[in-house]
Amino acid sequence: MRVRRLGWAGLEIEAGGERMVIDYVRDLSPLFTGWKPGEGLAVPGGKACAALVTHLHRDHTDASALASALTPGAPVLRPAPGHGDDVDNVTTLLAERELVQHRLAVEVVDVWSTRDVGPFRVTAVPSVDGLGDPQVNWVVQADGQRIFHGGDTMFHGYWWLVARRFSPFDAVFLPANGAVVDAPHLRPPSPLPAALDPRQAAAAAEILDARYAVPIHYEPEQPDKIAGYVEIADPEAEFRTHAGRRAHVMTVGEWLDLDPDLDLDLDPAR
C-alpha cells in the first residue's frame, strides 16, 4: 500500500491496482478567503473505487471533487447527518446539499463498522468534532499494512480503544493546526483548539504506535482564513519537535510507500 498527500486533509491510497480517496477536496473557498479552486491541492492519479469522508464540513466533503474522482456508482462512506435544526447544522448544510445535487452513492456508516471495498478493508472509528458535528475517523487496511486518518478530530479518550483493536499502524495522518474556531452559532466561543495541535497529534501517534506520523490539515503558507478560524503559527516545526523520529512531513503530491522492505530513514528533519 502507498499513500499520497493531496493537500489539506486529503489522501489518495493505492493497493492491489485500485485507489480510494479520503477527505478529497478541490475547492476550499468556504474556509479560505480568496481561494482559487485547486490552488495548493493535488488530484488523484486515476479514478477511485471509493471515497471516505470524516465529516460534512465543506473543507472535508467536496461533492464536485468526489464526482470527478470516482468511478460510476462508487460508494461515498460518511458519518450520520447532524442532529437538531438548521442552526445546529449550519456548518454541514452546504456539503449535504451538494452530495444530493451530484447524486453520489452515499452510505452512512456506524462507528466500529467495517466494509470491504476492492482490496481495502475500512473501519469507521470514533472521533470528536470541535463544533459538535458528527465525525468518524478511518482505519484503512490493505496489502498487510494499516493506516489511520484523523480528519480534524480533537484529542479524546477513544485513542486507546482504537489502539487496542488495530495498533500498530504503519502510518497515521493527523490534523496538527490546533485551530481555534469563533463561529457566530457557537456562543460563547471556546478558547480551546477544535482540532489537534502538534503536541496532541504527537501524543495520539504514540498511543497508536505509528511507524510514520504525518501532519495534515494545515497550510504552511498560512493563507487568509475566514474570520474566526485561527491556526497556530508553524504546525510543521512544532510537530517535528513533539513527534520526534515518528514525524514524517509530506509535501502536497508526495507519496509514502508503506512496503516494510522500503522502510525510510526516519530523519527528524523530515
C-alpha positions in Angstrom: 0.0 0.0 0.0 1.1 3.5 -0.7 -0.4 6.9 0.2 -0.3 10.3 -1.4 -1.0 13.6 0.3 -3.5 15.6 -1.8 -3.5 18.7 0.4 -5.3 20.0 3.4 -6.7 16.7 4.8 -7.0 14.8 1.5 -5.3 11.4 0.8 -5.1 9.1 -2.1 -4.4 5.4 -1.3 -3.3 2.8 -3.8 -3.3 -1.0 -3.3 -3.9 -4.0 -5.5 -4.3 -1.9 -8.6 -7.1 0.1 -7.1 -7.3 3.5 -5.4 -9.5 5.3 -2.9 -9.6 8.8 -1.5 -10.2 10.3 1.9 -11.5 13.9 2.5 -10.5 14.8 -1.1 -11.4 18.4 -1.9 -10.6 20.8 -4.8 -12.4 24.0 -3.6 -11.5 25.4 -0.2 -13.1 28.8 -0.7 -15.7 28.2 2.1 -12.7 28.2 4.5 -10.0 30.3 2.8 -10.6 33.9 1.8 -9.9 34.5 -1.9 -9.0 30.8 -2.5 -8.8 29.7 -6.1 -10.2 26.2 -6.7 -7.4 23.7 -7.0 -4.7 26.0 -5.6 -2.2 24.1 -3.4 -4.0 20.8 -3.9 -3.3 17.7 -6.0 -5.6 15.5 -7.9 -5.8 11.7 -7.8 -3.8 9.8 -10.5 -6.9 8.0 -11.7 -10.5 7.0 -10.9 -11.1 5.8 -7.3 -13.3 2.8 -6.3 -14.5 4.5 -3.1 -14.3 7.7 -1.1 -14.3 8.1 2.6 -15.2 11.3 4.4 -14.6 12.0 8.0 -17.4 14.7 8.4 -19.6 17.0 6.4 -17.6 20.3 6.8 -17.0 21.7 3.4 -13.2 21.5 3.7 -13.5 17.8 4.1 -16.5 16.9 1.8 -16.4 18.4 -1.7 -19.1 16.6 -3.7 -17.9 18.1 -7.0 -14.4 16.9 -6.5 -15.7 13.4 -5.5 -17.9 13.2 -8.5 -14.9 13.8 -10.8 -12.6 11.4 -8.9 -14.9 8.3 -8.6 -15.9 5.5 -10.9 -19.6 5.5 -11.6 -21.6 4.1 -8.6 -18.5 4.1 -6.3 -19.6 4.4 -2.6 -19.0 7.5 -0.6 -18.9 6.4 3.1 -19.8 9.1 5.6 -21.0 9.6 9.2 -24.6 10.3 10.1 -26.3 13.7 9.4 -26.2 16.3 12.2 -28.9 16.5 14.8 -31.2 19.4 15.5 -32.3 22.3 13.3 -30.5 24.3 10.6 -28.7 26.5 13.1 -27.2 23.4 14.8 -26.2 22.0 11.4 -25.1 25.2 9.7 -21.6 24.0 9.1 -22.7 20.8 7.3 -25.7 22.0 5.2 -23.6 23.1 2.2 -21.9 19.7 1.8 -25.2 17.8 2.5 -26.9 19.8 -0.3 -24.0 19.2 -2.8 -23.9 15.5 -2.2 -27.6 15.3 -3.2 -27.1 17.5 -6.2 -24.2 15.3 -7.5 -26.2 12.1 -6.9 -23.3 10.3 -5.4 -23.7 6.8 -4.0 -23.6 7.9 -0.4 -23.8 5.4 2.5 -24.0 6.4 6.2 -21.7 4.3 8.4 -21.8 3.4 12.1 -18.9 3.7 14.4 -16.8 0.5 14.5 -18.5 -0.8 11.3 -16.2 -2.4 8.7 -16.6 -2.6 5.0 -14.5 -4.3 2.3 -14.2 -2.3 -1.0 -11.9 -3.8 -3.6 -8.6 -4.6 -1.9 -9.3 -2.2 1.0 -10.8 -3.0 4.4 -12.1 0.2 6.0 -13.4 0.7 9.5 -15.1 3.8 10.9 -13.7 4.6 14.4 -14.8 7.2 17.0 -13.8 10.8 16.7 -14.8 14.0 18.4 -15.6 17.1 16.3 -14.7 20.5 17.7 -18.0 22.0 16.6 -20.2 19.2 17.8 -20.9 17.8 14.3 -20.9 14.0 13.6 -17.5 12.8 12.7 -15.7 9.5 12.2 -12.0 8.7 11.7 -10.9 5.9 9.4 -8.7 2.8 9.6 -7.7 1.5 6.2 -6.0 -1.9 5.7 -4.6 -3.4 2.5 -1.6 -5.4 1.4 -0.8 -6.2 5.1 -0.4 -2.6 6.0 -2.6 -0.3 8.1 -3.1 3.5 8.2 -5.2 5.9 10.3 -6.9 9.1 9.0 -7.9 11.7 11.7 -9.9 14.2 9.8 -9.8 17.2 12.1 -10.6 15.4 15.4 -9.9 16.8 18.8 -8.0 14.8 21.4 -10.2 12.3 23.1 -10.3 9.1 25.1 -11.0 6.8 22.2 -7.4 6.6 21.1 -6.7 3.7 23.5 -9.7 1.7 22.2 -8.6 2.2 18.6 -5.0 1.2 19.6 -6.2 -2.0 21.3 -8.1 -3.0 18.2 -5.7 -2.0 15.5 -2.2 -1.0 16.6 0.5 -0.9 15.4 -0.1 1.4 12.5 2.2 1.8 9.5 1.2 5.4 9.2 -1.1 7.8 10.9 -2.3 11.1 9.3 -3.3 13.5 12.0 -4.5 17.2 12.0 -1.9 19.4 13.5 -3.1 23.0 13.1 -4.7 23.4 16.5 -7.4 25.7 15.0 -9.4 27.8 17.4 -12.9 28.5 16.0 -15.0 31.5 16.9 -18.3 30.9 14.9 -21.5 33.0 15.2 -23.7 30.0 16.0 -21.3 28.9 18.9 -21.8 31.2 21.8 -19.9 31.8 24.0 -16.8 30.9 21.9 -14.3 28.4 23.1 -10.7 29.5 23.6 -9.5 25.8 23.1 -8.5 24.2 19.8 -11.2 22.5 17.8 -8.6 20.2 16.1 -5.4 18.5 17.4 -2.5 20.8 17.9 1.0 19.4 17.2 1.6 18.2 20.8 -1.7 16.4 20.9 -1.2 14.9 17.5 2.2 13.6 18.5 0.6 12.0 21.7 -2.1 10.3 19.6 0.6 9.0 17.2 2.5 7.5 20.2 -0.7 5.9 21.6 -1.5 4.4 18.1 2.1 3.1 17.9 2.7 4.6 14.5 5.7 3.9 12.3 5.2 7.2 10.5 3.3 10.1 11.9 2.2 12.6 9.2 0.7 16.0 10.0 -2.2 17.1 7.8 -5.0 19.8 7.9 -2.7 22.8 7.8 -1.2 25.1 5.1 2.4 26.1 5.5 1.8 29.3 3.6 -0.8 30.4 6.1 -3.3 31.9 3.6 -6.1 34.1 4.9 -8.9 32.1 6.6 -12.5 33.1 7.2 -12.9 35.3 10.2 -12.8 33.3 13.4 -10.5 30.5 12.3 -7.1 30.8 13.8 -4.3 28.3 13.4 -1.0 28.0 15.3 1.9 29.7 13.5 4.1 26.7 12.5 2.5 23.3 12.8 5.3 21.5 10.9 8.1 22.7 13.2 6.1 22.0 16.4 5.0 18.6 15.2 8.6 17.6 14.4 9.6 18.7 17.9 6.9 16.7 19.7 6.7 13.6 17.4 10.5 13.1 17.1 11.6 10.2 15.0 8.0 9.2 14.1 7.5 12.6 12.3 7.3 12.4 8.6 6.2 15.7 7.0 4.9 15.3 3.4 4.5 17.9 0.8 1.3 18.1 -1.3 1.5 15.5 -4.1 4.2 13.4 -2.3 3.8 9.6 -2.0 4.6 7.4 1.1 5.3 3.8 0.2 4.5 1.5 3.2 6.3 -1.6 2.0 8.3 -2.6 5.0 11.2 -3.5 2.8 11.4 0.1 1.7 11.5 1.5 5.3 12.6 5.1 5.3 15.3 6.6 7.3 13.3 8.5 9.9 15.3 11.7 9.9 13.8 14.3 12.4 14.4 16.9 9.7 11.6 15.3 7.6 
